[in-house]
Every structure is written in structure tokens, then in C-alpha cells.
Amino acid sequence: MMTTVSHPSISEDDYLHCIRCGQCLAVCPTYRLTLNETDSPRARVALLRAVREGLLERPTDRTAAQFFRCLLCGACTFTCPSGVTVDRILELVRGEMADLGLLPQPLAALNARIRESHNISAEPPESRLLWAQNLPALPVGLGRTQAEVVYFVGCVGALFPRSYGIPQSFVQILEGAGVDYALLGAEEWCCGYPLAINGDLEAAREMMRHNVEAVRAAGARTLVTTCPSCFHFWKHAYPAALEEDLGFEVRHATEFLADLLESGRVPLRDDLPLQ
């Protein structure tokens, strides 16, 4: 899953290496769901080639829709014997489609929500704290303005009740291990990933700048997140987009927990009941 932060031109080398062998079909989730060739990676690459070579005079809404149906999971890129980076290519194409005004309406509405509310659900900033209400006590990280570690919860974990258990469990582990951590709370904005993959790169950079400044203000040496999409975007897109060193380490919760286990700060027990 690659993430670009600008709209560099797409060269012929990006798509001409596709030999239409079909190995991507077995791993593509949209093709496996619909069994429709137009939902396959090789068909999307062929569509791009048709646009580039003038076989289609101008992309239409229908053309753009095929590019936006891709989940950008990267499975096809991983399995492609010719090394075609389909996810990167389609992300660039989606940016071009957005520039042409061909962003599908639901995605345009999502971009607008994020720009206005700084989250994917159009909730007020204070709603980012609702996940903490069912804990025995409020997370101690909410009361800290300075900490060694900032836990970036992410929109899904903070705003969708079915996901509340993820941040609830993680902060209890952090506190049990004695980690000096802080939560950004209402100051946490969307990481910007949905905006970037849907063509609004400037708004994505606005989210990035705000979040980086908030983490720096906390004096943190490490940012940790339980959200894989947030981690991917923080780790790989933020430094390139802002063209600077963040000044702190970005880690996924699984990496952070592995270190806690290795150091003995989160001991494993072998006397737990089986039921």
C-alpha cells in the first residue's frame, strides 16, 4: 500500500510492463467479489493506457469510477511478476481524476466532511473522547500535556463505537506498563490518508501539519498508533509531504507492545484460566 503526496506525471514505464498474465486476479478483492474483468488490476491498467494513448478522448465519470473502485490494498503489486506498482499508479490517476472534477460524489462529500470537521464522521472535536467513557477511570493520558509517547487513536477507533475496544484496551496496557503517554484528544485531527487517496492533497497536508505540531508540542519522542492506515500514512507519507524530519519516531502498536514484552514491562502469565 503505497501513498504518494504529489501528482508526478505517470510515465509509460509505469503501465507498459503489464503483460496481462492475470496473476493479479487471484489476489484482487474487488475482482474476487464481482468476477468482473473491469474490476481487475490489469483492466484498470489497460484503461489507463487507453486514456494515455488517446483511445478515450477524455475520461468520464464512468472511467473515473473504475479507478476509484480499487481498494489500494497493494496485493496486486506484491504479486505482479513484471513489477507493476498498480496501487501507486492508481493513486496518481485518482489525483488526476479529482483535478479534472471527476471525483465520485460520495468521496467528494467525505473530503468535505474531513476538511470541515477534521474527522471522517463530521463529529465535533470533543467526540474523539467518547471511547474513554466506559473505562473504570479516564485515561491518565488525557490529563498530560507533556509525555514521552503520544498515542494517536485515529478516526475509526475514536469515533466508531464498535471499535472503542481497541483504544480502551491499548491505554490500559500502556498504563499497566507504566508508559508516560499522552492523548491529543480534541486536538487530534484525521491523519489525512482519506484525503490523499481521494485527490485533495493540500487538505491532507493541512491535517499533517496540525498533527505534527501537536505531537511536537507534547515533547514526545515516539508516536504510536493502533490504526494501520494511520501508521502507514504517518510513517511513509508525512516526512515526504512535509519535506522534513518529524523529530520523533512513528511506531505501530504491535511493534511498541513487542518491545514492552521483551523488556518485561508487560509480563506474560501462564496461569490464566482456559475459560
ZABA-442810 format. One line per 10 residues: number of its first residue (from 1); their letters; for each residue x, y, z of N, C-alpha, C. Coordinates in Angstrom, 3 decimals, always signed. Atoms other than C-alpha are relative to their C-alpha. Example, Ala and Ser with C-alpha at 12.3 -4.5 7.8 and 13.67 -1.06 7.14 Angstrom:
# ZABA-442810
1 = AS = +0.890,-1.190,+0.000,+12.300,-4.500,+7.800,+0.900,+1.200,+0.000; -0.820,-1.190,-0.060,+13.670,-1.060,+7.140,-0.770,+1.090,+0.730
//
This chain:
# ZABA-442810
1 = MMTTVSHPSI = +0.857,-1.183,+0.000,+0.000,+0.000,+0.000,+0.892,+1.232,+0.000; -0.855,-1.160,+0.118,+1.940,+2.989,-1.267,-0.852,+1.255,+0.077; +0.719,-1.260,-0.073,+0.985,+6.588,-0.678,+0.883,+1.111,-0.524; -0.734,-1.124,+0.535,+2.163,+9.492,-2.791,-0.553,+1.277,+0.597; +0.431,-1.257,-0.591,+1.943,+13.093,-1.708,+0.052,+1.131,-1.016; +0.032,-0.994,+1.059,+2.083,+14.883,-5.036,-0.544,-0.689,-1.246; +0.516,+0.564,+1.237,+0.888,+14.384,-8.581,+1.092,-0.019,-1.068; -0.993,+0.106,+1.065,+4.033,+13.472,-10.544,-0.631,-0.646,-1.218; +0.562,+0.573,+1.216,+3.391,+12.564,-14.141,+0.209,-1.504,-0.020; -0.080,+1.450,+0.130,+2.765,+8.925,-14.932,+0.707,-0.307,-1.318
11 = SEDDYLHCIR = -0.757,+0.320,+1.204,+5.326,+7.591,-17.392,-0.501,-1.303,-0.609; +0.383,+1.247,+0.659,+4.826,+4.819,-19.917,+0.557,-1.208,+0.734; -0.608,+1.115,-0.731,+7.160,+2.668,-17.861,-0.882,-0.477,+1.148; +0.851,+0.366,-1.127,+4.563,+2.711,-15.101,-1.044,-1.045,-0.383; +1.100,+0.902,+0.358,+1.993,+0.760,-17.098,+0.285,-0.933,-1.178; -0.251,+0.839,+1.172,+3.536,-0.723,-20.263,+0.575,-1.365,+0.351; -0.577,+1.284,-0.388,+5.195,-3.525,-18.313,-1.063,-1.043,+0.343; +1.065,+0.974,-0.256,+1.813,-5.138,-17.616,-0.125,-0.930,-1.200; +0.093,+0.987,+1.085,+1.705,-8.369,-19.649,-1.341,-0.732,+0.009; +1.353,+0.550,-0.075,-1.919,-9.177,-18.738,+0.009,-1.502,+0.294
21 = CGQCLAVCPT = -0.111,+1.426,-0.325,-0.881,-12.538,-17.281,-1.138,-0.484,+0.888; +1.135,+0.366,-0.832,-3.740,-12.475,-14.787,+0.339,-0.469,+1.398; -0.334,+0.427,-1.357,-1.788,-13.340,-11.653,-0.649,+0.899,+1.050; +0.620,-0.929,-0.946,-3.323,-10.281,-10.023,-1.450,-0.366,+0.314; +1.420,+0.301,-0.193,-6.841,-11.696,-10.402,-0.247,-0.781,+1.285; +0.215,+0.873,-1.154,-6.406,-14.249,-7.635,+0.086,+0.737,+1.323; -0.198,-0.708,-1.269,-5.475,-11.636,-5.033,-0.790,+1.297,+0.084; +0.726,-1.277,-0.001,-7.629,-8.657,-6.030,-1.363,-0.156,+0.670; +1.273,+0.182,-0.708,-10.531,-8.268,-3.558,-1.213,+0.448,-0.801; +1.174,-0.438,+0.762,-12.773,-6.339,-5.944,-0.319,-0.992,-1.119
31 = YRLTLNETDS = +0.262,+0.996,+1.050,-12.331,-8.838,-8.764,-0.562,-1.283,+0.594; +0.481,+1.243,-0.608,-12.838,-11.797,-6.449,-1.446,+0.136,+0.463; +1.384,-0.217,-0.419,-16.083,-10.229,-5.253,-0.954,+0.006,-1.187; +0.921,-0.192,+1.121,-17.575,-9.331,-8.634,+0.245,-0.953,-1.166; -0.411,+0.820,+1.149,-15.695,-11.651,-11.050,-0.215,+0.745,-1.312; +0.152,-0.858,+1.171,-15.962,-8.723,-13.442,+1.388,+0.477,-0.419; -1.339,-0.350,+0.474,-12.872,-8.153,-15.584,+0.310,+1.479,+0.203; -0.260,-1.433,-0.159,-13.298,-4.379,-15.361,+0.374,+0.367,+1.430; -0.385,-0.236,-1.391,-12.802,-4.670,-11.593,+1.358,-0.611,+0.334; -1.304,+0.619,-0.232,-9.388,-6.296,-12.035,+1.120,+1.023,-0.153
41 = PRARVALLRA = -1.143,-0.913,+0.151,-5.986,-4.606,-11.725,+0.447,+0.152,-1.449; -0.494,-0.105,+1.371,-4.982,-5.459,-15.285,-0.955,+0.813,-0.870; +0.956,-0.801,+0.768,-8.192,-3.911,-16.631,+0.160,+1.481,+0.322; -0.200,-1.406,-0.367,-7.552,-0.706,-14.696,+1.261,+0.556,-0.648; -1.224,-0.433,+0.679,-4.023,-0.538,-16.073,-0.267,+0.172,-1.495; +0.346,-0.115,+1.421,-5.402,-1.159,-19.581,-0.839,+1.245,-0.255; +0.823,-1.201,+0.138,-7.954,+1.612,-19.046,+0.871,+1.245,+0.050; -0.929,-1.130,-0.062,-5.190,+3.995,-18.027,+0.748,+0.137,-1.323; -0.732,-0.041,+1.272,-3.253,+3.060,-21.153,-0.884,+0.547,-1.120; +0.923,-0.494,+1.027,-6.315,+3.697,-23.319,-0.179,+1.507,+0.101
51 = VREGLLERPT = +0.122,-1.445,-0.204,-6.677,+7.152,-21.784,+1.266,+0.698,-0.472; -1.271,-0.622,+0.331,-2.981,+7.918,-22.204,+0.268,+0.004,-1.512; -0.302,+0.123,+1.428,-2.831,+6.749,-25.826,-1.095,+0.570,-0.890; +1.005,-0.700,+0.777,-5.913,+8.678,-26.885,-1.131,-0.849,-0.522; +1.122,+0.836,+0.426,-8.236,+5.734,-27.399,-1.299,+0.478,+0.636; +1.125,-0.696,-0.623,-10.546,+7.559,-24.999,+0.324,+1.482,-0.043; -0.315,-1.411,+0.207,-10.762,+11.231,-25.892,+0.141,+0.748,+1.314; -0.051,-0.669,-1.298,-11.462,+12.358,-22.355,-0.614,-0.936,+1.037; +0.596,+0.837,-1.051,-12.048,+10.483,-19.095,-1.392,+0.500,+0.370; +1.356,-0.327,-0.417,-15.676,+10.394,-17.993,-0.204,-0.445,+1.445
61 = DRTAAQFFRC = +0.329,+0.464,-1.348,-17.380,+9.789,-14.663,+0.091,-1.519,+0.084; -0.038,+1.466,+0.012,-17.690,+6.147,-15.647,+1.447,-0.506,-0.008; -1.421,+0.367,+0.010,-13.975,+5.950,-16.418,+0.600,+0.157,+1.384; -0.572,-0.281,-1.316,-13.036,+7.552,-13.124,-0.492,-0.988,+1.042; +0.562,+0.917,-0.996,-15.356,+5.249,-11.191,+0.786,-1.298,+0.069; -0.774,+1.241,-0.002,-13.297,+2.239,-12.254,+1.310,+0.161,+0.771; -1.235,-0.235,-0.746,-10.143,+3.796,-10.843,-0.272,+0.097,+1.499; +0.302,-0.203,-1.417,-11.850,+4.653,-7.571,-0.574,-1.247,+0.667; +0.473,+1.243,-0.606,-13.233,+1.144,-7.075,+1.158,-0.824,+0.569; -1.174,+0.683,-0.542,-9.695,-0.048,-6.348,+0.145,+0.337,+1.479
71 = LLCGACTFTC = -0.159,-0.197,-1.441,-9.071,-0.518,-2.613,+1.406,+0.434,+0.381; -1.398,-0.389,-0.243,-5.354,+0.356,-2.947,+0.666,-0.876,+1.056; -0.567,+0.901,-1.010,-4.515,-2.679,-0.833,+1.424,-0.420,-0.337; -1.351,+0.339,+0.408,-1.384,-3.388,-2.867,+0.258,-1.469,-0.242; -0.206,+1.436,+0.195,-1.933,-7.134,-3.177,+0.466,-0.308,-1.421; -0.388,+0.241,+1.394,-1.622,-6.968,-6.966,+1.446,+0.412,-0.245; -1.388,-0.444,+0.141,+1.615,-5.010,-6.758,+0.957,-1.041,+0.561; -0.857,+0.998,-0.643,+3.055,-7.624,-4.427,+0.166,-1.243,-0.861; -0.034,+1.263,+0.747,+2.200,-10.495,-6.759,+0.375,+0.164,-1.467; -0.244,-0.240,+1.427,+2.926,-8.860,-10.148,+1.412,-0.443,-0.402
81 = PSGVTVDRIL = -1.333,+0.461,+0.407,+5.804,-10.714,-11.893,+0.782,+1.043,-0.786; -0.669,-1.043,+0.776,+6.560,-7.634,-14.009,+0.354,+1.218,+0.836; -0.344,-1.107,-0.886,+6.855,-5.331,-11.031,-0.810,+1.258,-0.216; +0.860,-1.175,+0.190,+3.992,-3.022,-11.988,-0.584,+0.409,+1.347; +0.501,-0.491,-1.295,+3.149,-0.888,-8.944,-1.404,+0.567,-0.200; +1.361,-0.398,+0.362,-0.568,-0.817,-9.614,-0.590,+0.960,+1.020; +0.591,-0.876,-1.011,-1.518,+0.771,-6.290,+0.538,+1.421,-0.125; -0.577,-1.332,+0.171,+0.901,+3.668,-6.811,-0.573,+0.675,-1.242; +0.513,-0.565,+1.243,-0.259,+4.175,-10.406,-1.432,+0.489,+0.178; +1.405,-0.366,-0.142,-3.932,+4.196,-9.469,-0.183,+1.154,+0.971
91 = ELVRGEMADL = +0.104,-1.147,-0.896,-3.354,+6.592,-6.612,+0.310,+1.294,-0.744; -0.311,-1.167,+0.816,-1.735,+9.016,-9.047,-1.144,+0.321,-0.952; +1.117,-0.203,+0.922,-4.565,+8.506,-11.538,-1.185,+0.614,+0.727; +1.129,-0.543,-0.762,-7.141,+9.216,-8.834,+0.201,+1.480,+0.277; -0.278,-1.420,-0.170,-5.424,+12.509,-8.113,-0.294,+0.781,-1.267; +0.284,-0.659,+1.271,-5.636,+13.383,-11.791,-1.503,+0.083,-0.254; +1.453,-0.012,+0.188,-9.307,+12.408,-11.912,-0.653,+1.081,+0.875; +0.540,-1.031,-0.890,-10.007,+14.649,-8.919,+0.278,+1.390,-0.565; -0.334,-1.295,+0.595,-8.196,+17.531,-10.640,-0.907,+0.326,-1.181; +0.901,-0.193,+1.144,-10.498,+17.013,-13.638,-1.459,+0.134,+0.427
101 = GLLPQPLAAL = +1.367,-0.106,-0.489,-13.577,+17.229,-11.416,-0.777,-1.289,-0.096; +0.655,+1.295,+0.173,-14.302,+13.513,-11.736,+0.018,-0.834,+1.270; +0.042,+0.722,-1.270,-14.166,+12.597,-8.063,-1.437,-0.449,+0.263; +1.370,+0.458,-0.285,-17.217,+10.401,-7.277,-0.620,+0.765,+1.163; +0.671,-0.860,-0.975,-19.800,+12.282,-5.228,+0.179,-0.458,+1.443; -0.190,+0.400,-1.403,-19.560,+10.138,-2.071,+1.391,+0.334,+0.533; -1.356,-0.315,-0.435,-15.800,+10.674,-1.954,+0.202,+1.506,+0.114; -0.054,-1.456,-0.118,-16.176,+14.394,-2.611,-0.654,+0.450,+1.303; +0.672,-0.326,-1.261,-18.611,+14.519,+0.318,+0.876,-0.363,+1.192; -0.908,+0.392,-1.075,-16.130,+12.630,+2.500,+1.116,+1.019,+0.156
111 = NARIRESHNI = -1.051,-1.016,-0.069,-13.364,+15.084,+1.628,-0.510,+1.268,+0.672; +0.565,-1.219,-0.588,-15.653,+17.983,+2.515,-0.203,-0.159,+1.501; +0.192,+0.240,-1.435,-16.530,+16.412,+5.885,+1.321,+0.108,+0.752; -1.287,-0.015,-0.694,-12.891,+15.941,+6.768,+0.562,+1.416,+0.056; -0.498,-1.381,-0.005,-11.947,+19.473,+5.739,-0.702,+0.840,+1.058; +0.782,-0.842,-0.903,-14.734,+20.948,+7.850,+0.104,-0.431,+1.461; +0.056,+0.488,-1.382,-14.700,+18.718,+10.952,+1.292,-0.648,+0.472; -1.300,+0.621,-0.311,-11.179,+17.236,+10.806,-0.132,-1.461,+0.416; +0.152,+1.439,-0.210,-12.566,+13.704,+11.042,-0.942,-0.550,-1.064; +0.756,+0.617,+1.092,-14.322,+11.225,+8.774,-1.497,-0.068,+0.272
121 = SAEPPESRLL = +1.404,+0.163,-0.376,-17.658,+11.338,+10.631,-0.751,+1.305,+0.191; +0.607,-1.321,-0.202,-18.343,+15.094,+10.811,-0.454,+0.209,+1.437; +0.312,-0.165,-1.416,-18.445,+14.816,+14.606,+0.767,+1.197,+0.565; -0.760,-1.074,-0.641,-17.424,+17.710,+16.888,+1.280,-0.551,+0.618; -1.285,+0.481,-0.520,-13.835,+17.510,+18.188,-0.111,-0.740,+1.325; +0.130,+0.619,-1.314,-14.999,+16.585,+21.693,-0.428,-1.467,-0.089; +0.455,+1.381,+0.153,-16.485,+13.359,+20.330,+1.154,-0.987,-0.058; -1.162,+0.898,+0.036,-12.985,+11.962,+19.982,+0.305,-0.609,+1.366; -0.258,+0.508,-1.348,-13.068,+11.326,+23.733,-1.062,-0.984,+0.471; +1.106,+0.841,-0.459,-16.275,+9.277,+23.869,+0.438,-1.431,+0.286
131 = WAQNLPALPV = -0.434,+1.389,-0.187,-14.423,+5.956,+23.623,+0.505,-0.257,+1.415; -0.605,+0.172,-1.323,-12.891,+6.566,+27.059,-1.022,-0.056,+1.126; +0.982,-0.141,-1.071,-16.174,+6.898,+28.962,-0.349,-1.312,+0.689; +0.366,+1.279,-0.614,-16.711,+3.179,+29.609,+1.142,-0.653,+0.761; -1.125,+0.538,-0.760,-13.319,+2.666,+31.232,-0.225,+0.201,+1.494; +0.140,-0.185,-1.455,-13.048,+2.243,+35.025,+0.382,+1.404,+0.448; -0.417,-1.375,-0.281,-11.277,+5.607,+35.074,+0.454,+0.624,-1.308; -0.453,-0.662,+1.217,-10.462,+8.216,+32.469,+1.487,-0.252,-0.203; -1.420,+0.236,+0.255,-7.115,+7.536,+30.779,+0.852,+1.141,+0.541; -0.863,-1.041,-0.572,-4.320,+9.369,+32.569,+0.622,+0.851,-1.098
141 = GLGRTQAEVV = -0.594,-0.753,+1.099,-3.000,+10.417,+29.170,-0.795,+1.218,-0.407; +0.816,-1.166,+0.337,-5.898,+12.844,+28.792,+0.404,+1.224,+0.798; -0.369,-1.129,-0.849,-4.525,+14.986,+31.575,+1.418,+0.469,-0.180; -1.402,-0.356,+0.190,-0.992,+15.238,+30.247,+0.179,+0.874,-1.235; -0.365,-0.839,+1.137,+0.328,+17.993,+28.039,+1.405,-0.304,-0.488; -1.359,+0.401,+0.359,+3.885,+16.606,+28.021,+0.163,-1.486,+0.294; -0.189,+1.440,-0.200,+4.852,+12.955,+27.592,+1.044,-0.524,-0.968; -0.981,+0.650,+0.868,+7.436,+10.626,+26.103,-0.664,-0.589,-1.243; +0.714,+0.696,+1.074,+4.808,+8.904,+23.955,-1.347,+0.673,-0.226; +1.354,-0.439,+0.358,+1.752,+10.230,+22.128,-0.709,-1.167,-0.669
151 = YFVGCVGALF = +0.829,+1.040,+0.615,-0.964,+7.690,+21.371,-0.989,+0.669,-0.943; +0.884,-0.542,+1.028,-2.695,+8.637,+18.106,-1.094,-1.032,-0.254; +1.089,+0.983,+0.029,-6.080,+6.915,+18.276,-0.512,-0.235,-1.417; +0.555,+0.121,+1.344,-7.337,+7.635,+14.747,-1.509,+0.154,-0.005; +1.435,-0.277,+0.102,-10.831,+8.436,+13.499,-0.862,-1.222,+0.305; +0.842,+1.187,-0.174,-12.169,+4.877,+13.442,-0.030,-0.423,+1.461; -0.047,+0.413,-1.396,-11.005,+3.932,+16.934,-0.679,+0.982,+0.930; +0.548,-1.024,-0.884,-12.160,+7.223,+18.410,-1.485,+0.252,-0.210; +1.339,-0.479,+0.338,-15.488,+7.724,+16.655,-1.015,-1.088,-0.333; +0.920,+1.083,+0.335,-16.994,+4.321,+15.859,-0.119,-0.946,+1.190
161 = PRSYGIPQSF = +0.149,+0.787,-1.238,-18.424,+2.541,+18.941,+0.456,-1.447,-0.109; -0.405,+1.399,+0.137,-17.734,-0.919,+17.540,+1.521,-0.159,+0.078; -1.464,+0.047,-0.072,-14.028,-0.010,+17.582,+0.547,+0.542,+1.314; -0.472,-0.597,-1.255,-13.892,+1.568,+21.055,+0.917,-0.943,+0.783; -0.789,+0.950,-0.772,-12.422,-1.624,+22.493,+1.482,+0.051,-0.308; -1.422,-0.054,+0.372,-9.158,-1.059,+20.617,+0.742,+1.042,+0.835; -0.707,-0.963,-0.854,-8.118,+2.227,+22.276,-0.189,-0.271,+1.486; +0.209,+0.311,-1.413,-9.687,+1.130,+25.567,+1.016,-1.025,+0.487; -0.963,+1.034,-0.387,-7.504,-1.975,+25.672,+1.426,+0.533,-0.026; -1.386,-0.448,+0.146,-4.385,-0.194,+24.487,+0.413,+0.942,+1.124
171 = VQILEGAGVD = -0.402,-0.915,-1.076,-4.453,+2.595,+27.080,+0.147,-0.745,+1.323; -0.162,+0.783,-1.224,-4.935,+0.022,+29.827,+1.346,-0.729,+0.016; -1.324,+0.616,+0.085,-1.826,-1.776,+28.595,+1.082,+1.041,+0.261; -0.986,-1.059,-0.207,+0.104,+1.494,+28.453,+0.115,+0.363,+1.474; -0.020,-0.385,-1.411,-0.907,+2.372,+31.988,+0.527,-1.129,+0.874; -0.508,+1.130,-0.762,-0.232,-1.122,+33.277,+1.506,-0.144,-0.111; -1.445,+0.082,+0.218,+3.267,-0.928,+31.805,+0.733,+1.237,+0.496; -0.632,-1.213,-0.510,+3.872,+2.497,+33.308,+0.565,+0.903,-1.074; -0.479,-0.834,+1.101,+4.322,+4.208,+29.945,-0.441,+1.447,+0.216; +0.302,-1.429,-0.084,+4.498,+8.004,+30.074,-0.593,+0.428,-1.342
181 = YALLGAEEWC = +0.643,-0.272,+1.281,+1.926,+8.734,+27.381,-1.013,+1.122,+0.134; +1.023,-1.043,+0.060,-0.434,+11.489,+26.315,-0.923,-0.275,-1.176; +0.982,+0.044,+1.082,-3.560,+11.643,+24.184,-0.243,+1.415,-0.496; +0.267,-1.326,+0.547,-4.225,+14.544,+21.850,-1.454,+0.409,+0.184; +1.405,-0.311,-0.237,-7.973,+14.295,+22.445,-0.606,+0.800,-1.135; +0.667,-0.829,+1.000,-9.875,+17.038,+20.654,+0.977,+0.642,-0.972; -1.009,-0.576,+0.884,-6.604,+18.284,+19.151,+0.487,-0.988,-1.050; -0.367,+0.982,+1.021,-6.205,+15.071,+17.162,-0.884,+0.193,-1.218; +0.731,-0.117,+1.255,-7.213,+15.542,+13.542,+0.183,-1.277,-0.816; -0.178,+1.106,+0.940,-7.695,+12.981,+10.790,+1.439,-0.006,-0.502
191 = CGYPLAINGD = -1.387,+0.085,+0.464,-4.291,+11.712,+9.676,+0.168,+0.562,-1.406; -0.068,-0.542,+1.353,-5.133,+12.861,+6.137,+0.019,-1.038,-1.099; -0.098,+1.061,+1.012,-4.914,+9.494,+4.410,-1.203,-0.031,-0.946; +1.136,+0.015,+0.933,-8.504,+9.525,+3.039,+0.045,+1.158,-0.993; -0.096,-1.148,+0.897,-7.921,+12.992,+1.596,+1.041,-0.245,-1.088; -1.092,+0.203,+0.954,-4.646,+11.990,-0.048,-0.382,-0.977,-1.103; +0.330,+1.000,+1.018,-6.019,+8.917,-1.802,-1.222,+0.400,-0.817; +1.146,-0.500,+0.753,-9.045,+10.901,-2.959,+0.277,+1.364,-0.612; -0.362,-1.134,+0.836,-7.123,+13.719,-4.581,+0.179,+1.349,+0.656; -0.115,-1.314,-0.645,-7.208,+16.551,-2.008,+1.290,+0.048,+0.818
201 = LEAAREMMRH = -1.301,+0.081,-0.655,-3.511,+16.686,-1.231,+0.286,+1.206,+0.880; -0.265,-1.181,-0.819,-3.447,+20.242,+0.096,-0.714,-0.101,+1.342; +0.709,+0.196,-1.266,-6.110,+19.469,+2.695,+0.688,-1.072,+0.835; -0.731,+1.042,-0.731,-4.170,+16.320,+3.605,+1.218,+0.596,+0.693; -1.173,-0.638,-0.610,-1.061,+18.430,+4.217,-0.396,+0.871,+1.190; +0.467,-0.802,-1.133,-3.083,+20.741,+6.459,-0.193,-0.882,+1.228; +0.168,+0.936,-1.115,-4.045,+17.745,+8.607,+1.361,-0.435,+0.543; -1.332,+0.443,-0.417,-0.434,+16.571,+8.668,+0.702,+1.062,+0.836; -0.705,-1.074,-0.721,+0.973,+19.930,+9.729,-0.573,+0.186,+1.398; +0.623,-0.168,-1.316,-1.542,+20.268,+12.548,+0.401,-1.125,+0.940
211 = NVEAVRAAGA = -0.304,+1.144,-0.861,-0.923,+16.767,+13.883,+1.458,-0.016,+0.426; -1.425,-0.023,-0.345,+2.858,+17.072,+13.740,+0.280,+1.074,+1.044; -0.205,-1.072,-0.976,+2.749,+20.381,+15.591,-0.538,-0.393,+1.368; +0.578,+0.429,-1.277,+0.504,+18.844,+18.264,+0.908,-1.005,+0.700; -0.902,+0.991,-0.598,+2.890,+15.925,+18.808,+1.278,+0.672,+0.484; -1.209,-0.715,-0.412,+5.906,+18.220,+18.914,-0.250,+0.832,+1.249; +0.323,-0.813,-1.174,+4.152,+20.468,+21.416,-0.020,-0.834,+1.269; +0.012,+0.894,-1.159,+3.816,+17.454,+23.710,+1.400,-0.465,+0.382; -1.365,+0.408,-0.293,+7.563,+16.917,+23.565,+0.239,-1.489,-0.138; -0.085,+1.460,+0.102,+7.051,+13.295,+22.549,+1.188,-0.435,-0.848
221 = RTLVTTCPSC = -1.062,+0.622,+0.787,+9.872,+11.122,+21.303,-0.541,-1.100,-0.904; +0.602,+1.093,+0.769,+7.508,+8.477,+19.937,-1.482,+0.264,-0.203; +1.435,+0.041,+0.270,+4.110,+8.468,+18.255,-0.355,-1.448,-0.276; +0.446,+1.376,+0.209,+2.291,+5.154,+18.454,-1.485,+0.017,-0.344; +1.405,+0.062,+0.394,-0.997,+4.259,+16.794,-0.427,-1.445,-0.193; +0.566,+1.332,+0.206,-3.243,+1.214,+16.718,-0.631,-0.144,-1.375; +0.650,+0.032,+1.316,-4.667,+2.135,+13.302,+1.037,-0.274,-1.088; -0.993,+0.297,+1.037,-2.794,+0.504,+10.388,+0.065,+1.051,-1.096; -0.013,-1.038,+1.032,-3.851,+3.179,+7.904,+0.695,+1.258,+0.503; -0.683,-1.158,-0.586,-2.776,+5.983,+10.227,+1.503,-0.253,+0.072
231 = FHFWKHAYPA = -1.424,+0.327,-0.093,+0.529,+4.201,+10.829,+0.667,+0.105,-1.366; -0.562,-0.032,+1.351,+1.135,+3.733,+7.111,+0.211,+1.436,-0.459; -0.080,-1.370,+0.497,+0.434,+7.388,+6.363,+1.009,+0.823,+0.797; -0.979,-0.698,-0.836,+2.391,+8.774,+9.322,+1.420,-0.418,-0.379; -1.350,+0.535,+0.193,+5.375,+6.539,+8.603,+0.560,+0.333,-1.376; -0.516,-0.069,+1.359,+5.629,+6.802,+4.842,-0.319,+1.303,-0.733; +0.398,-1.190,+0.753,+3.809,+9.950,+3.688,+0.357,+1.309,+0.696; -0.229,-1.256,-0.716,+4.289,+12.544,+6.425,+1.372,+0.612,-0.285; -1.307,-0.630,+0.233,+8.071,+13.055,+6.079,+0.163,+0.518,-1.425; -0.128,-0.426,+1.392,+7.859,+13.241,+2.282,-0.882,+1.206,-0.291
241 = ALEEDLGFEV = +0.930,-1.097,+0.272,+4.838,+15.552,+2.263,+0.472,+1.304,+0.617; -0.437,-1.206,-0.706,+6.262,+17.982,+4.800,+1.451,+0.342,-0.291; -1.396,-0.202,+0.399,+9.809,+17.615,+3.438,+0.880,+0.360,+1.190; -0.804,-0.230,-1.197,+11.307,+17.464,+6.906,-0.045,-1.224,+0.896; -0.010,+1.063,-0.996,+12.260,+15.102,+9.665,-1.040,+0.326,+1.061; +1.068,-0.265,-0.962,+9.338,+14.719,+12.052,+0.549,+0.334,+1.380; -0.577,-0.256,-1.317,+11.615,+14.761,+15.091,-0.440,-0.992,+1.054; +0.418,+1.061,-0.920,+10.005,+11.705,+16.661,-0.207,-1.275,-0.812; +0.154,+1.296,+0.655,+9.656,+8.010,+15.886,-1.479,-0.345,-0.143; +1.375,+0.452,+0.236,+6.444,+6.587,+14.407,-0.017,-1.520,+0.072
251 = RHATEFLADL = +0.035,+1.447,-0.187,+5.532,+3.078,+15.529,-1.443,-0.498,+0.041; +1.304,+0.633,-0.148,+2.585,+0.735,+15.228,-0.079,-0.642,+1.377; +0.198,+0.535,-1.347,+1.100,-0.578,+18.456,+0.615,-1.382,+0.165; -0.556,+1.348,-0.117,+2.226,-4.126,+17.693,+1.506,+0.039,+0.232; -1.441,-0.157,-0.215,+5.857,-3.011,+17.475,+0.279,+0.479,+1.418; -0.186,-0.574,-1.332,+5.531,-0.991,+20.647,-0.247,-1.054,+1.074; +0.315,+1.048,-0.974,+3.915,-3.879,+22.513,+1.075,-1.080,+0.025; -1.070,+1.002,+0.042,+6.628,-6.274,+21.346,+1.180,+0.440,+0.855; -1.098,-0.514,-0.826,+9.224,-4.035,+22.980,-0.353,-0.054,+1.481; +0.418,+0.070,-1.401,+7.195,-3.860,+26.189,+0.092,-1.431,+0.518
261 = LESGRVPLRD = -0.095,+1.406,-0.396,+7.007,-7.648,+26.274,+1.455,-0.420,+0.187; -1.408,+0.394,-0.068,+10.712,-8.063,+25.606,+0.691,+0.592,+1.220; -0.624,-0.651,-1.152,+11.625,-5.604,+28.339,-0.586,-0.465,+1.326; +0.623,+0.487,-1.221,+9.339,-7.339,+30.835,-0.982,+0.959,+0.633; +0.943,-0.970,-0.569,+7.141,-4.296,+31.382,-1.442,-0.488,-0.122; +1.300,+0.666,+0.112,+4.158,-6.352,+30.223,+0.279,-1.493,+0.108; -0.364,+1.413,-0.170,+4.779,-9.810,+31.704,-1.088,-0.926,-0.524; +0.934,+1.039,+0.424,+3.168,-12.890,+30.204,-0.289,-0.921,+1.178; +0.392,+0.905,-1.079,+1.232,-15.113,+32.601,-0.351,-1.357,-0.584; +0.325,+1.347,+0.472,+0.938,-18.864,+32.255,-1.032,-0.692,+0.877
271 = DLPLQ = +0.971,+0.611,-0.905,-1.670,-19.401,+34.954,-1.415,+0.507,-0.252; +1.330,-0.509,+0.312,-4.672,-17.884,+33.166,-0.965,-1.161,-0.213; +0.986,+1.065,+0.231,-7.867,-19.988,+33.182,-0.313,-0.116,-1.482; +0.279,+0.230,+1.411,-8.786,-21.537,+29.862,-1.389,+0.465,-0.395; +1.351,-0.446,+0.311,-12.406,-20.415,+30.119,-0.319,+1.279,+0.767
//
